[in-house]
């Protein structure tokens, strides 16, 4: 990632993939580059049923994937 690069953001889609935006590289567990792309957005599978891991192929719709509820928000210091 270069100094000028945009920050990476990860946004969970409701009952779907994680959208990754920015200047990123996807690595496998051993640390080698998995997905070399010049795309600025990729969808990463969360359901585990994709045919093209780690990317989403829409299988979550067919299998009825339901994402876990997000953790409750931490109370603010203001009360």
Secondary structure, 3 states (H helix, E strand, C coil): CCCCCCCCEEEECCCCCEEEECCCCEECCCCCEEECCCCCEEEECCCCCCCCCCECCCHHHHHCCCCCCCCCCCCCCCC
